[in-house]
Amino acid sequence: MQTTFPRLLLDHAKARPAAPAMREKEYGIWQTTSWADMAKLVEALACGLHQAGLKRGEHMVVIGSNRPRLYATMLAAQSLGAIPVPLYQDAVGAECVFPINNAEVRFVVVEDQEQVDKMLEIREQCPQISHIYFDDPRGLRKYDEPGLSALEELIAAGRAFAKVHPDLFGEQVELGQPDDVAAMFFTSGTTGKPKGVVHTHRTLIDRADVGARFDKLTPDDEVLAYLPPAWIGQNIFSYAQWLVAGYVVNCPESSGTVTIDLKEVGPTYYFAPPRVFEGLLTSVMIRMEDASAPKRKLFHAFMDVAKRVGPDKMDGKALGFMDSLKYALGNALVYGPLRNSLGMSRVRVAYTAGEAIGPDLFSFYRSIGINLKQLYGSTETAVFVCLQPDHEARADTVGVPCEGVEIKLSESGEILVKSPGLLKEYYKNPEATAEVLTADGWYHTSDAGFIDASGHLKIIDRVKDVGRIKGGAFDKAMFAPKYVENKLKFFSYIKEAVAYGDQREKVCVMVNIDMDAVGNWAERRNLPYAGYTDLAQKPEVYELIRDCMEKVNADLSRDELLAGSQISRFLVLHKELDADDGELTRTNKVRRGFIGEKYQPLIDALYGNQTEQYIETQVKFEDGRTGSVSATLKVADAKTFAPVKAAA
């Protein structure tokens, strides 16, 4: 599509001015912004920013949750040829310093008082910040800082300017070209400083359009925008595809109301990482355990039917008369109410990505009539590299290459991608750009995988993380830590896992329990506990987790390539891994190397055949204070299995 995001906005405003573009829940009531209203808002913001001095090619940081006025601000910046840079709203101030200085940012637009405080805190380190605009004025009435003002004031100034210069906005939009830079997204910085991924209007719109046509998205579709706008996945689903397909984006009131808002909106197009789907299912199973015996019996009886025939029905295969009858009855009594309870009664297409999803979890959603599929992509590829067609959704693949995408494997098994959606560059980092982009246009994904016989892509692990066992019964066997971690996280009792084993004779794992699932499990067994640390070290909990470990080992033993990745020893951590403590990225990916250094005494205990180890860890609280958590952690063994030979 030879266009830009602001032109797409104006096209919608002209073609269907009164149609809803966005909704925002405020004080419990949904407020609607039409396409015409959105265009007027963007014009006012653009004129206000122009008058304030925002220049073409300049970067503007946006920090906050999904809010119509923040999206309008990004469109306003793009209308002037400036480049919005969304940052994570839960990042601490120190994490914002490098992106702001790297992009030489003068203009910052934030959601509320929390983000204003963050910017004022780092202003000495970022002296070039001259303008800070806030959307929500609550708590900011008595703030008197240079360059700090409300978005409302900027909008009013812009409207006054537009009356005097009525052609400026349209002229600025027309100056924009498809190959102009549209946005910059900073990577999570797992292995060093974050990198600014530069995307043009062409790359983002092309991938958004391909995805929209693949799943036949229309203006009648509805989405719920609840994930961080700084993550390119959310940006594609609730910004790029919103402007391409023209559907309605709904912004929840807060992170705490997402589940309620999901039920009220009833989205038709839904995206969530596996941990969200896991959390939803865990809450369902917890409620079912607390239900009466007849209800539990009915639920499990019909779920057995769904498990047996539901995926086939979703894949368009013919069912026998009795199976069709049983499934229809189950749909009326169990699956329909369950979809409604999950807020997914209207979902036509649901996607998950970012991590592998467990086969049982994947099958559960498809078996009850939710068209859950997987996709593969990254920030650098503008998300869409592979998608699963309807009737070809499988838990062990990430789909077939999208329109315009070519895939090949390097000699090391790394996946290389050529696509119209590839990044232009890493900002001010030609060395890093040269490392991932070849002269002939291939992008190095750093993922190891292969194309299977049906043309679907399978991901094994990150290339740099695929290692080898050294010594012991599985000497020189392949070790894929992410694969092992994901298999463990398929269990509702395990929230996070970190596996080690490269160049060692056995695999050892540290895990976080899921407090909700294990807490409910403990309460039903009258097992008292005084919080996470206490519950995590209960002998009964260790037996529960050991059972999960051994089921994973039994499964791995049947895989000739990965039988050596079986877990020999494990421990349950005394605290939950946290992005604020540096243990996870802002997209909740495990920082395995950092964790290995931070918890070196625990790794030594795992590999030193100790049965327990004392640890004291500093933690950071949400309000910025620090404290410490200490405990003596048990170290346990898990049973491993001899590799199962494949049948001849």
N, C-alpha and C positions, 0 to 999 in steps of 0.2 A: 504494500500500500504506500503510494507516494504522498505521504502526508505527515503531519506532526500532531502531538497531543492537543494543543490549543485549537487546531483546525477541526479535529474530531469533535471537541466540545461544541464549537460553534455550529457544526453540521447537525448535531443532535438538537441544539437549541432552536435551530431554524426549522428542522423537519417535524419536531414534536415538542414544542415549547412547554406545554402543560404537563407532560409525562413526568413521573417521579424519577429523579436521578439518584438522590441519596436520602436516607432517613437516619435520624439520630434520636436516641432515646434520652430524654432529659426530664428529670424529676418524675420518672415513671410513665411519661407520655411520649409517643413517637411523633417527631416533628419531620415534615417532608420538605425537601428542597427540590423544586422542578428543574429541568434542564435550562429553562429561560432564567430562573433565579440564580442558578449556578453560574451561568455565563455573565450575568450582571455583577455577581459577587467577584468573579475572577477579574472582570474589567476594572472594578473599583480597586481591588488589591494591586493589580498591575500598575495602574496609574499612581497609586499611593507609593509603591516601591520605586517606580521611575522617578517620581518627584523627590523621594528620599535619597536617590543616588545609586540605586542598584544598576550595574552595568551589564551589557551583553558579554557572555563568557565568564561572568563572575559566579562564584559558588555561594549558595545560601543554605545554611543548616536548618533542618526542621526536626524537632524532637517532641514526641507526644504519642498518644494513642490514636486510634482511627477516629478522626473528627472531620466533618465536612469542610470546616473552614481551614483546616491544615491541608487537606487535599486541594482546596481552592487556591491556597497560597503556593503550593507546588506548581499548579497550572499557571498561576500569575507569573511566577519566576520564569517558567518556560516560555510564556508569551513574550517576555522581554529578551529572550535569548540567554537568560541566566540559567544556572544549573542547580536544582535542588539536591541536597545531600541529606537524606534521612538518617538519623542516628537512633540507637536503641534507648527507649525512655527509661529502662531500668539500669542503664549503665551509670556507674558513679562518675562524678565530675572528672576525676583524673583520666578516665578512659576516653573522654571527649577532647582532651587537650591535643593529642596528636592529629586526629582528623581535622579539627578546626584550624590548627596551624599549618598542616600539610596543604590544605585547600585554600589557605589565606582568606578565611571567612571573616567578613565584616558584619553580615546580616544574619541574625538568628531568630527563628520563629519557634516559640515553645507553647506547650499546652496550658501550663498552670504554674502555681507558686513553687511547687517542688522543682520544676525544671528551671524556673527563674533563679532560685537559690543556687542551683548547680552552676549556672552560667556566671553568676556574680562571684561564686567561690573561686572559679578558675580564671576570672578576668585578668588578674595580674599576669598569669602565664600566657594569656591570649590577648595582648593589649590592642590588637587590631580590631577587636569586636567593637563596633560603634553603635549598632542598633539591636535591641532585644525587644521583640514584640510577643505579647502573651494573649492567648485566646480566652482563658477563664480568669476573671479578675478576682475571684474569691481569695481573701487573705492578702491582697496586694495593694489595698487602698492607701496605706501609709508609706509605701516604698517610694523613695525619691532618689533614683539613680540616673546618671547621665545616659541618655539614649534608650531608656526603658519606657515603653508605652504600650497601650492596649491595641490589639488588632482592630477594635472598634474605632479607635481614633485614626488608624491608618486607612480604614475603609471610608470613613467620613471625608478625610483629606483627599482620597482618590476620587470619590464621587464629585467633589467640588472641582478638582482638576479636570475630570472628564467632561464636565459641562463647558469648560473654557476650551478644551482641546478634544473635541468629540471624535476625531479621526485617529488619534494617536494609538489607541489600543489595536484597532484593525490593521494599521500600518505596521506595527511591531510584530503582530502575528504573521503577516504576509512575508516579513523578512526571514522568518524561520524556514529552515530547509530540513528534509528528512535525515541528512547526514550530520546535522548539528548535534552536539552532545546534549542528551535529554536529562540524564541523571547520573549520579555516582553513588555506588554502594560500597561501604567498607567491609572487607572480610573480617572474620572474627579474630584474626591474629593468633591462631593456635600455636604457631611456631615462631612468632616474632611480631614485629610491628604490623598493624593492619595495613592492607593494601586497598587503595581506592580503585574499584572496578568501574571503568568508564563505558557507558552505553549511549548509543545514539537513539534518536526517535525511530530510525529505520530498524535497528536490531530489536528493540523492545516491541514495537508495533508488529513487526513481522512474526515474531514468536507468539505474541498474544493472538494475532489473527489466525495463525495455523492451529493453535489450541482451540480457539472458539469454533472454527469450522469443523474440526475433528469431532467435537462433542455437540455440534449443532446448537450453540448458545444463541439466544435471541433476547430482544428487549424484555420479554416476559419473564426471564429468569431472575431469581433473587439470590443474593449472597449475604453472608454475615461476616463482616470484617472485624476480626477479634485478635488476630496475631500481630506482632510488631510491624509497623510500616517500613521499618529499616531493613527488614528481611525481604529479599527480592521476591520470594514466593508470595508473600502477602501483597507486595507491590504489583506483581503481575495480575493476581486474581482480583484485587479490589481497585486497581488504578488502570493498568494498561488494558486488560480485557474489559473492564467497565467502559472505557472510552471506545474500544473497538466494537463491542457487542451492544452496548447501550443498555445493559441490564441495571437493576436497582441494587445499590450497595447500602446495607444496613449497619449502622455503627452502634454497638451495645453501650449501655450507660456506663458500665465499669467492668473490670475483669471479674468481679464478684457476681455480676448478674448475667454472665454469658450463657449459662445453662438455661435460665429462665427466658432470656431474649431469643435463644435458639428455638425454643418451643413456640414463642409468639410469632417469630418471623416465618418459620417453616421454610428454610431456604431450599431452592431446587438444585443449586450448584454449591458443593461444600468441599472444603479442603481442611485437613488436619494432619499433623504428624502422628505417627503411631501411638505416641504416649497419650494423646488426647483420646484416641479410640480405645486405648487400654483403660484409661480413667473412666470413660463412660461405661464400658462393660463391667469394670470392677464395681461401680456404684450400683449397677443393675443386679449383679450377683449378690452383693451385700444385702440389698433390699429383699431379694428372693430368699436368702437364708433366714431372714427375719419374718417371712410370710408364714401363713398357716400351712399345716401339712397338706391339705387338699390342693391348695394353690401351688405349692411346690411340686406336688405329684403331677398336676396338670401341665405346669410349665415344662418340667423335664421330659414328660411324655411327648409333647408336641415339639420340643427342641430336638428330640431324637429324630422325629420325622423331618424337621427342617435340615438337620445335619446330613441326613441321608439323601434327600431329594432336592433341597433348596438350591444348592449351587448349580445342579443340572437345569433346574427351571430358569435360573438367572442367565445361564448360558444358552438358553433357547432350545434346549433338548426336549424331546417329547417325554411325557410321563404317563405311566399306566393310569387307568381309571381310578383305582383305589388310592393310589398315591396322590393323584390330583385332588380327590375328594378330601383326603386327610389333610393335605396342605391347605386347601381352601378353608377347612374348618379351623385349622391352626392359625390361619391368617386372621380369621374373624375373632378368635378367642385370645390369641397370644401375640402373633407377630405384628399385627396392625397396632394394637395398644402399645406394644413395646417400641415400635418405630415412632409412635406419637410421643411416648415418654422420653425418648432420646432427642426429640425435636427434628426427626428425619422422615416424617410421614410424607413430605413432598419432594424429598431428594431424588433427582433424576440422575445426577452424576456426582459421585464423591471420589476424591483423590486423597491418597496418602503418599508421602515422600520424605526424604531426609534421613530415614533409617529403614532397615528391613522390618517388615511386619510379620508377626508369627502366623504360620499357616492356620492354626485354630482360630485366632482372632480374625484373620482375613475371611475365613470360611463362615464364621459366625455372622458377620454383617451381611455377607452375600446370601447366606441361607435364609435370613429373615426378610429378604427382598430389597436390600439396599445395594445399589450398583457401585460398590466400592472397587476402585482400581488403583494401580500404582503408576507413578511416572518417575522419570529420571532426568536430572539436570542439575545445574549449579548457578551461582551468581554470574560466573563468567560466560555461561551459555544462554543467559536470559531464560532460564528454567527449562524450556521444552526441548529435550533431546530425544527421549523415548516416551511413548504413551501406550497404554493397553487399550486395544479396541474392545468395544462391547462384545461379550461372548468369548473373549480371549484373556480374561483376567486370571492371573495365577499368582500365588504368594511367592513363588521362587524366582520370578523374573520381574523386570521393570518395564517390559513392553517392547514394541518394535520402533525403529527409528521414525521420527516424525517427518512430515513433508520437508524436503530441502536438506535433510541431515544425511551425512555419510559417516560411517563408523568403520574403523579398522583397528587391529591390535598390533602393538609393537612386539618385538622379540621377547620382551620381558613380561608380556601379557597385559601391558597397560592399554587402556581404552583411549583411542585418539578420535577426536570429533571434528568434522568440518560442517559448518552451519551458518546460515544467514544471521543467526542470533549471537555470534561470538562477540566478546568484548572488543572495544577499540584498542584499549591498552590499560595497563595499570598506571595510575596517575603519578607522574614524576618518578617512574621506576622502570626505565627501559631494560634494565638487567632482568628483572622479574618477568617483564613482558616477553622478552626473548626466550626465557626458560619455558614458557607455556605455549607460545605461538611460534610455529615453524614458518620458514620463509614462504612455503607453499600453502599456508593457511590452515594447518592442522593444530588443534588445541589438545594439549596434554592434560587429561583429566586427573591424573594421579590415582585413578581407580583401576584395580585389577579385575578382569572379568572375561567373558566370552559370549559369542552368539550361539545359541543352541540350535538344534535341528529345525525348530519351528520358526526361526528368525527372530526370536526374542533375546534380549540382552540379559545376562545374568551377572550380578556383581558379587565378587568374593570378598574384597577388602580394599583398603588403601594400599597401593603398591609398596610404599615405604614401610608399611606395618606388617606386610606378609613376611614372616621369618621362618626359621628352621629350628627344630628341636635338636639339641646337641647332647649326645650321650643317652644312656638309659634304653628302655625297651623300644622307643620310637626314634632312635637316632636318625637325623637328617630328614625326619618327616616335616611336612608343611605345617606352619603355625599361623592361623588367621585370627588375630585377637578380636576384631570387630565382629566377625562371624560368630565367635563363641559368645561374646557379650550380648549380641542380639538374640541368640537362642535362649540365653538365660532370661532376658527381659520379656520373652514371650509369656513367662509365668507372671500372674498378677501379683504374686508376693514379692517379686524382685523389681525394684524401681530402677536401679542403676547397677552396672557391673564394670569392673576394670580387670582385664586379663593380662598376665605376663607369662613369658615362656621363650621368647626368642633367644637363641644361643644358651638355653638352659636345658636341663634334662627332663623337666616336667613343667606342666602348666599350673599356675596358681592364680586365684581370683579373689578380689575384694568386692563385696556387694553392699548396696543399700537396700534395706527392706522397704516395701511400700507401706507406710504407716497406716493408711486407711484399711488396706486389705488384711495385713497381719494383725492390726489392732482389733478388727472385727472378728478374725479367726480366734484370737486369744480370748476375747470376751465371751464368745460362744462356748469356750472350754473352761470358763471361770478361772482364767490365768491372769492374776493381777500384775500390773506393771505401773511404773511411775514416770513414764515418758519414753521417748525414742531410745535413748541410750540404754535404759534398763531393759526394755522389750527386746532390743537387738541382741542382747547377750543371754537371753533365756535358753536353757538347754533344749526346750521344746521347739523354739524357733530355729535353732541350729539343725534339729532333725528335719524340720519342714524344708529348710533351704537345702540340706543335704539330699533330700529326695529329688528336688528340682535339679541339682547338679548331676545326680546319677542318671536321671532321665535324659539329660542332655548328652552325657557320656555314652549312653546306650545308643542314642541316635547318631552321634559322631562315629561310633565304632563301625557303623554300616556304610560310612563314606570312606572309600579307599584313600582319597587324597587327604582327608582331614582327621583320620582316626588318631593321629598323633596329637591333636589339639584337645584331647580329653583332659578334664580337670582333675588334678591329684589332691590339691589342698585348697582350702578357702577360709575366709573369715568374714564376719559381718561388721562393717564399720560402725563406729560409735556416733557418727554424725552424718547428716545428709550432705552429699556433695553439692556445692553451691557456686554459682557464677561469681558472687560477691567475694568469695574466698579464693577465686582464681582457678577452681577445680573443674569448672565447666565453662564453655564459651557462652556468649549471650544467646546462641541458638541451641543451648543445652547439649552440646557435644562434649564428650569426655576429653580432657587434656591429659592424656595418659602419661606423657613424659613428666609434666609438672607434678602430677599425683605421685608418680614413682619417686621423685626427689623428696617431696614433702613427707611422704609416709615410708621413707627408706627403712626405719626400724621394723615396720610391719612386713615389708618385703623380705627383710633378713629373717624374720621369724617364720614366714611361710616356707622359705627355702632352707632354713636352718633346723627344720624338724622340731621347732619349739611347740609347746601346747598352749602357750598364752604369751601376751606381750602388753606391757603398759604403754600408753600413749597419751600425750597431752597436746591439744591442738588449739591454736588461736583461731577465733571466729569473728566475723564482722556482722553486726546487727544492722537491720534496715535503717536505723536512725544514725548510722555512722560510728556508734560506739563499738569497742572491741571487748571480747571476753575470752574465756577458754573452756574447753570441754575435755575432760580426761576420763579414762576408763582402762581397765585391764581386759583386753580382747582375747577371746578364745580362738584358737587355730585348730581347724578340724580337717580330717581326711575324707576323701570321697572315693568310692569304688570306681575303678576303670575296667574296661572290657577289652578282650582280645578283638582285633579287627575281624569283621565278618567278611569272609571271602565271597566275592560276587559269583553267582551261579554261571557255569560255563554255557 
